[in-house]
Amino acid sequence: MSPLQILSLLLALSVALHVGVAAAFFAHRTRAGITQAGRMAAVATATVLGIYLAGVAAYR
């Protein structure tokens, strides 16, 4: 992998984790339990990474 591809993957991971943390925070603030907030964070993170990887696959 080229350095640009590695940096792009790290940026996508960073954005996905930020979205996941924001989703967990929002879920917890709406009186959801910790486990449900964690599940929502995992789903949000996986969705963002899935969209990124689908975009990369479509580009190639």
GUMAR-340469 format. One record per residue: x, y, z of N, C-alpha, C, O in turn; residue in three letters; residue number from 1. Coordinates in Angstrom, 3 decimals, decimal comma, padded with zeros to 6 digits. Example, Ala and Ser with C-alpha at 12.3 -4.5 7.8 and 13.67 -1.06 7.14 Angstrom:
! residues 2
[atom [013,190; -005,690; 007,800]; [012,300; -004,500; 007,800]; [013,200; -003,300; 007,800]; [014,236; -003,319; 008,465]; 'ALA'; 1];
[atom [012,850; -002,250; 007,080]; [013,670; -001,060; 007,140]; [012,900; 000,030; 007,870]; [013,409; 001,138; 008,039]; 'SER'; 2];
***
This chain:
! residues 60
[atom [000,842; -001,185; 000,000]; [000,000; 000,000; 000,000]; [000,882; 001,241; 000,000]; [001,941; 001,283; 000,626]; 'MET'; 1];
[atom [000,415; 002,227; -000,710]; [001,164; 003,480; -000,758]; [000,868; 004,296; 000,502]; [-000,142; 004,063; 001,167]; 'SER'; 2];
[atom [001,731; 005,238; 000,829]; [001,479; 006,082; 001,999]; [000,153; 006,839; 001,909]; [-000,495; 007,063; 002,932]; 'PRO'; 3];
[atom [-000,259; 007,235; 000,704]; [-001,524; 007,940; 000,537]; [-002,710; 007,031; 000,871]; [-003,679; 007,477; 001,485]; 'LEU'; 4];
[atom [-002,635; 005,769; 000,471]; [-003,702; 004,818; 000,778]; [-003,781; 004,550; 002,279]; [-004,873; 004,429; 002,834]; 'GLN'; 5];
[atom [-002,642; 004,458; 002,926]; [-002,619; 004,226; 004,372]; [-003,215; 005,417; 005,107]; [-004,012; 005,245; 006,029]; 'ILE'; 6];
[atom [-002,835; 006,618; 004,705]; [-003,394; 007,815; 005,341]; [-004,889; 007,936; 005,089]; [-005,636; 008,362; 005,970]; 'LEU'; 7];
[atom [-005,323; 007,568; 003,907]; [-006,752; 007,605; 003,597]; [-007,525; 006,612; 004,455]; [-008,613; 006,927; 004,937]; 'SER'; 8];
[atom [-006,978; 005,423; 004,650]; [-007,620; 004,422; 005,491]; [-007,651; 004,874; 006,950]; [-008,650; 004,660; 007,638]; 'LEU'; 9];
[atom [-006,577; 005,492; 007,428]; [-006,557; 006,001; 008,796]; [-007,563; 007,135; 008,979]; [-008,203; 007,234; 010,026]; 'LEU'; 10];
[atom [-007,702; 007,987; 007,971]; [-008,695; 009,054; 008,047]; [-010,105; 008,487; 008,097]; [-010,938; 008,968; 008,865]; 'LEU'; 11];
[atom [-010,381; 007,472; 007,289]; [-011,705; 006,840; 007,298]; [-011,977; 006,184; 008,645]; [-013,093; 006,268; 009,158]; 'ALA'; 12];
[atom [-010,985; 005,541; 009,215]; [-011,146; 004,916; 010,526]; [-011,406; 005,965; 011,596]; [-012,248; 005,769; 012,472]; 'LEU'; 13];
[atom [-010,690; 007,071; 011,527]; [-010,874; 008,156; 012,492]; [-012,286; 008,735; 012,401]; [-012,940; 008,954; 013,421]; 'SER'; 14];
[atom [-012,747; 008,980; 011,183]; [-014,098; 009,522; 010,996]; [-015,137; 008,528; 011,505]; [-016,100; 008,920; 012,164]; 'VAL'; 15];
[atom [-014,948; 007,248; 011,205]; [-015,898; 006,230; 011,652]; [-015,949; 006,152; 013,180]; [-017,025; 006,013; 013,762]; 'ALA'; 16];
[atom [-014,802; 006,238; 013,818]; [-014,791; 006,193; 015,281]; [-015,431; 007,439; 015,886]; [-016,115; 007,353; 016,905]; 'LEU'; 17];
[atom [-015,214; 008,583; 015,268]; [-015,859; 009,803; 015,753]; [-017,382; 009,711; 015,615]; [-018,113; 010,133; 016,510]; 'HIS'; 18];
[atom [-017,852; 009,168; 014,507]; [-019,292; 008,979; 014,323]; [-019,828; 008,003; 015,358]; [-020,905; 008,220; 015,914]; 'VAL'; 19];
[atom [-019,089; 006,932; 015,623]; [-019,511; 005,954; 016,624]; [-019,587; 006,539; 018,015]; [-020,540; 006,271; 018,747]; 'GLY'; 20];
[atom [-018,606; 007,331; 018,390]; [-018,619; 007,965; 019,718]; [-019,772; 008,960; 019,818]; [-020,442; 009,038; 020,849]; 'VAL'; 21];
[atom [-020,002; 009,717; 018,752]; [-021,119; 010,667; 018,758]; [-022,454; 009,930; 018,870]; [-023,348; 010,382; 019,584]; 'ALA'; 22];
[atom [-022,596; 008,800; 018,171]; [-023,828; 008,012; 018,260]; [-024,021; 007,451; 019,661]; [-025,137; 007,455; 020,182]; 'ALA'; 23];
[atom [-022,953; 006,971; 020,273]; [-023,053; 006,444; 021,638]; [-023,411; 007,546; 022,619]; [-024,238; 007,344; 023,508]; 'ALA'; 24];
[atom [-022,795; 008,707; 022,463]; [-023,100; 009,827; 023,346]; [-024,557; 010,244; 023,196]; [-025,248; 010,475; 024,188]; 'PHE'; 25];
[atom [-025,017; 010,340; 021,959]; [-026,405; 010,729; 021,716]; [-027,371; 009,696; 022,285]; [-028,378; 010,054; 022,896]; 'PHE'; 26];
[atom [-027,068; 008,419; 022,085]; [-027,944; 007,362; 022,612]; [-027,973; 007,381; 024,131]; [-029,028; 007,198; 024,738]; 'ALA'; 27];
[atom [-026,830; 007,599; 024,738]; [-026,781; 007,628; 026,194]; [-027,520; 008,857; 026,747]; [-028,158; 008,779; 027,797]; 'HIS'; 28];
[atom [-027,433; 009,975; 026,044]; [-028,128; 011,184; 026,487]; [-029,639; 011,054; 026,352]; [-030,381; 011,760; 027,035]; 'ARG'; 29];
[atom [-030,104; 010,162; 025,483]; [-031,543; 009,945; 025,333]; [-032,017; 008,798; 026,229]; [-033,021; 008,144; 025,949]; 'THR'; 30];
[atom [-031,286; 008,577; 027,286]; [-031,626; 007,608; 028,336]; [-031,607; 006,156; 027,881]; [-032,315; 005,320; 028,444]; 'ARG'; 31];
[atom [-030,815; 005,853; 026,884]; [-030,606; 004,455; 026,512]; [-029,558; 003,882; 027,465]; [-028,752; 004,623; 028,027]; 'ALA'; 32];
[atom [-029,573; 002,598; 027,637]; [-028,585; 001,967; 028,508]; [-027,196; 001,977; 027,864]; [-027,031; 002,259; 026,677]; 'GLY'; 33];
[atom [-026,219; 001,659; 028,695]; [-024,835; 001,642; 028,203]; [-024,656; 000,588; 027,112]; [-023,977; 000,839; 026,116]; 'ILE'; 34];
[atom [-025,253; -000,582; 027,290]; [-025,085; -001,632; 026,283]; [-025,762; -001,258; 024,977]; [-025,222; -001,521; 023,903]; 'THR'; 35];
[atom [-026,940; -000,648; 025,056]; [-027,624; -000,231; 023,837]; [-026,851; 000,895; 023,151]; [-026,770; 000,931; 021,923]; 'GLN'; 36];
[atom [-026,290; 001,803; 023,925]; [-025,476; 002,876; 023,340]; [-024,231; 002,292; 022,668]; [-023,822; 002,755; 021,603]; 'ALA'; 37];
[atom [-023,640; 001,290; 023,282]; [-022,480; 000,631; 022,674]; [-022,829; -000,076; 021,377]; [-022,069; -000,040; 020,410]; 'GLY'; 38];
[atom [-023,993; -000,720; 021,368]; [-024,447; -001,363; 020,134]; [-024,692; -000,348; 019,031]; [-024,341; -000,578; 017,874]; 'ARG'; 39];
[atom [-025,295; 000,771; 019,393]; [-025,545; 001,813; 018,392]; [-024,233; 002,373; 017,855]; [-024,121; 002,672; 016,666]; 'MET'; 40];
[atom [-023,242; 002,514; 018,732]; [-021,932; 002,998; 018,291]; [-021,288; 002,003; 017,330]; [-020,702; 002,397; 016,322]; 'ALA'; 41];
[atom [-021,395; 000,725; 017,641]; [-020,810; -000,301; 016,766]; [-021,494; -000,312; 015,402]; [-020,830; -000,439; 014,373]; 'ALA'; 42];
[atom [-022,805; -000,182; 015,395]; [-023,543; -000,164; 014,128]; [-023,181; 001,076; 013,318]; [-022,982; 000,983; 012,107]; 'VAL'; 43];
[atom [-023,095; 002,225; 013,963]; [-022,747; 003,461; 013,252]; [-021,332; 003,376; 012,683]; [-021,091; 003,784; 011,547]; 'ALA'; 44];
[atom [-020,406; 002,850; 013,468]; [-019,021; 002,720; 013,004]; [-018,935; 001,754; 011,826]; [-018,261; 002,039; 010,836]; 'THR'; 45];
[atom [-019,610; 000,619; 011,930]; [-019,578; -000,363; 010,847]; [-020,236; 000,189; 009,582]; [-019,780; -000,088; 008,473]; 'ALA'; 46];
[atom [-021,294; 000,960; 009,745]; [-021,968; 001,550; 008,592]; [-021,068; 002,532; 007,864]; [-020,977; 002,506; 006,637]; 'THR'; 47];
[atom [-020,400; 003,401; 008,622]; [-019,518; 004,387; 008,003]; [-018,359; 003,691; 007,289]; [-018,018; 004,058; 006,164]; 'VAL'; 48];
[atom [-017,758; 002,702; 007,922]; [-016,660; 001,979; 007,268]; [-017,156; 001,199; 006,050]; [-016,453; 001,103; 005,044]; 'LEU'; 49];
[atom [-018,356; 000,646; 006,139]; [-018,921; -000,069; 005,001]; [-019,151; 000,846; 003,813]; [-018,866; 000,476; 002,674]; 'GLY'; 50];
[atom [-019,666; 002,041; 004,075]; [-019,879; 003,000; 002,998]; [-018,545; 003,404; 002,388]; [-018,430; 003,516; 001,167]; 'ILE'; 51];
[atom [-017,548; 003,623; 003,218]; [-016,216; 003,997; 002,703]; [-015,646; 002,877; 001,836]; [-015,166; 003,134; 000,732]; 'TYR'; 52];
[atom [-015,695; 001,657; 002,318]; [-015,131; 000,541; 001,572]; [-015,932; 000,253; 000,289]; [-015,360; -000,161; -000,720]; 'LEU'; 53];
[atom [-017,243; 000,472; 000,331]; [-018,030; 000,317; -000,887]; [-017,651; 001,376; -001,918]; [-017,596; 001,096; -003,116]; 'ALA'; 54];
[atom [-017,392; 002,578; -001,451]; [-016,948; 003,630; -002,363]; [-015,597; 003,312; -002,970]; [-015,378; 003,556; -004,157]; 'GLY'; 55];
[atom [-014,691; 002,773; -002,178]; [-013,380; 002,392; -002,690]; [-013,520; 001,259; -003,710]; [-012,867; 001,277; -004,754]; 'VAL'; 56];
[atom [-014,367; 000,283; -003,409]; [-014,563; -000,843; -004,324]; [-015,201; -000,376; -005,633]; [-014,844; -000,877; -006,699]; 'ALA'; 57];
[atom [-016,125; 000,561; -005,572]; [-016,761; 001,059; -006,776]; [-015,802; 001,892; -007,606]; [-015,909; 001,928; -008,832]; 'ALA'; 58];
[atom [-014,880; 002,551; -006,958]; [-013,918; 003,394; -007,648]; [-012,945; 002,580; -008,484]; [-012,512; 003,006; -009,555]; 'TYR'; 59];
[atom [-012,609; 001,396; -007,973]; [-011,629; 000,550; -008,675]; [-012,301; -000,180; -009,745]; [-011,662; -000,950; -010,462]; 'ARG'; 60];
***
